[in-house]
């Protein structure tokens, strides 16, 4: 088991946003967290990453309570991919990815040849090695998202947390990012991702958490959780779940929002 949440409650100040959540993420799992804005997805991420103090319950990674881990050790175990990132300085793609090695460097120590090798290996793993010498701020949004994933992988983590990894991407780049997420899980990485697209749960998740603003949540497989009834309850709109088959003949489900009242 990589990550375990036991009756976790978290929030800001005296306000509790998430209450009594228990779940686990193992090697190779993809946990997709769905829910409307304000339901607590980002709050939960910040708590797992140690940015917010846990109100009650326990979060452990590899059976170690995260409250006992240093910020540096936690960064070696958990990689984080934000929704978006804009570099202030004209760093090359390779420079951005090498920044993922910071968790392993001492104060005032510069990355070495081995750090550069790890960075280049992860760029090649994601199929974007050709970008290494380009300026990060000048590449496309889809390419930048892949670079952020490569940077997180360069931390050599056991768990990858991704905050809406396909936000602001076009249809093709969304699929390319999801494909890489599946590939990474097959290599044994545990992955937690948020999404505003319930279809993504059908496409790549092994587990789903559907969060609601009333602190209620549902946990299970995509087939169990992503239903017309549950989505209407969570988002307040009518949805139709349809099924089709892919090129291999496997059944694939999709969500279609209904505009009628």
C-alpha positions, 0 to 999 in steps of 0.5 A: 500500500502506498497511501492510506487515509483513515477518517480524514477531516480537513479544511481552513481555520475552523471550517471543515471542508472534508470530513471522515474520508477513508481510502487507500491508493496502491501501486498501479492505482489511478484514483480519480476525484470528481466533484463540483467546485468547492467540494474539497478536492484542492483542500484534500490535496493540500492536506496530503501534501502537507500544506494544510494541517490535518484536523483529524484522522491519519494520512500515511504513506508507506505506513509512515504518518505524514506528520512525522515526515520532513518536507524534503522526505515527503517531496521524495515520496509524492510528486505534484503536478499543478493545473498550470505553471508559467515560468518567470524566467526563460528556462529550457525544458530540461532546466524545468524538469531538473528542478524535480531533483531539488528534493535530493539536493543539499543547500546551495548544491547544484544538480549534477550529471546524474540529475541531468540523466534522470531528467532526460530519461523522464523526458524520453519516457513521456515522448518529449525528449525533442523538447529538452532544449526549447524554452519552456514558456514558448511551447504549447499548453499540452507540451508544458503539461507533459513537462510538468509531469516529467518534472514530477517524475524526476522526483522519483516518487511513489505517488503522483498527485495531479490537479486537473491535469487536462485543464485548458488542453484541447481534445487531442492533448487531453487524450494524450495526457490521459494515455500517459497517466495510464502508462505510468500506472502500468509502471507501478506508480500510484496516481491521484488526479482530479477532473471536471470530466466524469468521462475521465473516470471511465477512461483511466481510473481504477477507483473514483471518489465523488465529492459533494459540497455537503461533505458527503462522498461516494467511493468505488469503481467508475461503474459504481459511482459515475451514474446518472443519479449520482452525477445529478445529485453532485452537480445538479444537472441531468446526465445520460450515461451511454455505452459504445465499443472501442476498436478492440470491442471493449465496452466504453461508457461516456457521459452526455449532459442534458440541457433541458431542465 
